[in-house]
Amino acid sequence: MAGSSNFISPLKNFSVPLMIILISTVLSFLHRVECVEFDVGGKNGWATPSGKNNDQVYNDWASKNRFQVNDTLRFGYKKDSVLVVTEEEYEKCRSSHPIFFSNNGDTVFTLDRPGLFYFISGVAGHCQKGLKMIVKVLEPASPPQAANEHSSAALVFAAPEFIPMAVFVLISSFIGVIFV
Ligand SMILES: *[C@@H]1O[C@H](CO)[C@@H](O)[C@H](O)[C@H]1NC(C)=O
C-alpha cells in the first residue's frame, strides 16, 4: 500500500512543463527515426488485378495502412510503370505530364509531404482495370514550438495514435522509478 503511493507522488511533484518537453522531444525523435517502407500490394506487388470489380484493390490496401511523412512506398512489378499524377488525371486514368514516372521494375517513392498522392500505371488499360491507388499521408504530429500552448493531454492526443500512450506510460514509469 505505502509502496504504491510512493510510486505516484514523484509524478505529481515533477514539473509538468519539463515533462511535456521531455515527452514531445521523445515523440518527435521517434517520429523522425521511424520511417516505414511499405511494399505496395503486399506479395502481389504492383500488378493489374485480374477479374472485374477489382478496381479498388490498391485503395483497399492503402486504406489499411497509416502513412506518415518520409515513409516510402516500394513498387515491385514487371513490364509496367508507376506514375504520380493529379487527381484529375487519376480520375481519367491517363497523364501527359506525370509529376513522377518510373518503369525500372523496383520503384521506391518517398512520401515527402502530408496529403494525397495519386498513383496510376502508365500502361494502356492497366489503370482502368485497377492498377491505381490514392495514398493519404497524415499531417506530422505536434510541432515542438506549440508545446507551451497545449496541456499535456492535448499534446498526447495530437500525436500519432498508439505511440504516445506507450511512450507516456513508459516515461511515467521511468520517471517514477528514478525519483522513488
Ligand atoms: C523528412 O525528411 C527530410 C529530409 O531528410 C527532413 O528534413 C524532414 O524533417 C523530415 N520530415 C519529417 C516529418 O520527418
The ligand as a Tripos MOL2 file, in Angstrom:
@<TRIPOS>MOLECULE
LIG
   14    14     1     0     0
SMALL
NO_CHARGES

@<TRIPOS>ATOM
      1 C1         11.6240   14.2330  -43.7800 C.3       1 LIG1
      2 O1         12.9400   14.1410  -44.2810 O.3       1 LIG1
      3 C2         13.5360   15.4070  -44.5620 C.3       1 LIG1
      4 C3         14.8750   15.1760  -45.2420 C.3       1 LIG1
      5 O2         15.5140   14.0430  -44.7270 O.3       1 LIG1
      6 C4         13.6460   16.1870  -43.2550 C.3       1 LIG1
      7 O3         14.2220   17.4350  -43.4930 O.3       1 LIG1
      8 C5         12.2680   16.3530  -42.6500 C.3       1 LIG1
      9 O4         12.3570   16.9780  -41.3950 O.3       1 LIG1
     10 C6         11.5680   15.0100  -42.4830 C.3       1 LIG1
     11 N1         10.1980   15.2560  -42.0700 N.am      1 LIG1
     12 C7          9.6040   14.5570  -41.0860 C.2       1 LIG1
     13 C8          8.2140   14.9610  -40.7460 C.3       1 LIG1
     14 O5         10.1550   13.6340  -40.5000 O.2       1 LIG1
@<TRIPOS>BOND
     1     1     2 1
     2     1    10 1
     3     2     3 1
     4     3     4 1
     5     3     6 1
     6     4     5 1
     7     6     7 1
     8     6     8 1
     9     8     9 1
    10     8    10 1
    11    10    11 1
    12    11    12 1
    13    12    13 1
    14    12    14 2
@<TRIPOS>SUBSTRUCTURE
     1 LIG1         1 GROUP 0 **** ****
